[in-house]
Amino acid sequence: AIVADFHKKIKDAFEVFDHESNNTVDVREIGTIIRSLGCCPTEGELHDLIAEVEEEEPTGFIRYEKFLPVMTKVLLERKYRPIPEDVLLRAFEVLDTAKHGFLTKEELIKYMTEEGEPFSQEEMEEMLSAAIDPESNSINYKEYITMMVIDEN
């Protein structure tokens, strides 16, 4: 019954964004839908996934019939799992060379734009607004990780 369970979850998530109730969603919503199902694909992975569910002639919309089997497979194979809390914590601790238990907004921006896959301005602002404490202008990453890690249950 695990598959039926996934189907229901996927349908519920999909329907939230199916504004016309015609079993399609805007292709730009797909990332949000996938993340709401507890998956955290990179931009590249998301791109591949969209390519897989898109019509031969891209319409800008994704059909539920196409999305369901692909997304079911993703959930069954436990792909794009969120990074475990302890791994995240260690990553932050590596960046926090002074061992303060926090990173300043400037440090965070520097790491996010110079290392690895760059974030878009929008993603950056979204994350900073969630992470940065306006009073100290820094991120207490232990609290942030607790907030960020999706509860599996």
N, C-alpha and C positions, 0 to 999 in steps of 0.2 A: 504493500500500500504506500510505499515511500514515494513512488512515481506519482500516484494520485495526489498525494500531499503536495509535492512540488508543483504539479499542474495547478492546483488551487492557489498556491502562493503566487505563481507566475501570473495567473489570470487576474487575481486581485490587484497585483502591482500594475499590470498592464492597463486595467480598466480605469485606474486613477487618472491616467494620461490620455485615455481614449475619449477626447472631449466631444466627438461627434457620435459616440456610441456606434461606430461602424467597424469595430475590430481593426482599426489602424491607429498608429500613433506617429507623431512627428519624429523623424529620424533623430532630431536633436535631443529628444527625451530619453533615448535608449540608454545612455550612460546613467542617467538618474534612476531609471527602472532597475538596471542591473545592480547598481549600488544599493538600492532599497532592498534587494534580495540578499544583501550581505556579501556581495562580490566586489572586489576592488581591482578591476583590470587597469593596466597602464593605458595611456592614450593609444599606443601601438596595438595592444591587444583588443581594445575597444573598436579600433578601426577595422581590424580583421573580422571581428565578430559582426560588425555592421555589414561588411562586404558579403558575409555569409547569408545574412537574412534579407538583404535588399533585393528588390526586383531586378530582372535583367536590365530593364530600363529604369534607372533610379527615379523615383517619383517624389522623393523627399518624405515618403511615408513608409512605415514598416507594418506589414500585415501580421496579425496575431498567429495565423496558421504557420507562417514561416518562422516566427520568433519562438514559438512554444517548443518545438523539438530541439532547436539549438540550445535554448536556455536550459531545458531539462537536462541535456547532456552536460552542460557546464556545471549544474548543481550536483548531478550524480558523480561527476569526476572530481568534485570539490576543487574546481579551477578558480583562479583569482582569489584565493583565500586572503582575508586580511592578515597583515603581519602580526604575529603573536606579541602580546604586551611586553614580554621581557626582551624581545629582539628590538622593539621600538625604543625601549628604555636604554638599552645598551648603545643604540645608535645616537640618541641624544647625549648620552654621557660622553661619548667620544668627541662630539662637537663642543661640549661644555668643558673646555680644557681647564678652566679655573675651578671646576667642581663647585659651582655656586648652587646648582640645582635649578638654574633657569638660564635661558638665553635671551639676550636683548632682541628687540624687534630688528635692529640693524643686522645683528649676526644671523638671525633667521632668514632675512631677505637675502643676505649674501650667500648663505648655503643653498637656499632654494633656487637662486638664479645662476649660480656658478657651477654647482655640482649636478651631475646626472641629467635627468630629463627636465628641461626648463618648464616652469609653470607659466601659464598665461597670466596676464595682469588680473583678469577676473578671478581665476582660481586662487591667485595669491591673496587678493583682497578678502575673498571669502574665508580663506583659511586664517588670515591674520585677525580678521574681526572675531573669529571664534576663539582664537588661541591667545591673543595678546591681552594682558591685563592693562586697561587704560591708565590705571594709577601709576604702575611701575614701568609701563611701556616695555614689558618683557613677558616671556612665556614661562610659566612654571610647568615644565614639561611633564612632571609626574601626574599632575592634575589633568593636564590636557590629554595624555594618553588614556587615562581612565575614562575620560569623556568620549574619546575617539574610538576606542575598541568596542566593536559591536557585540552586544551580548548574544551569545549563540542560541539562547533558549527562547 
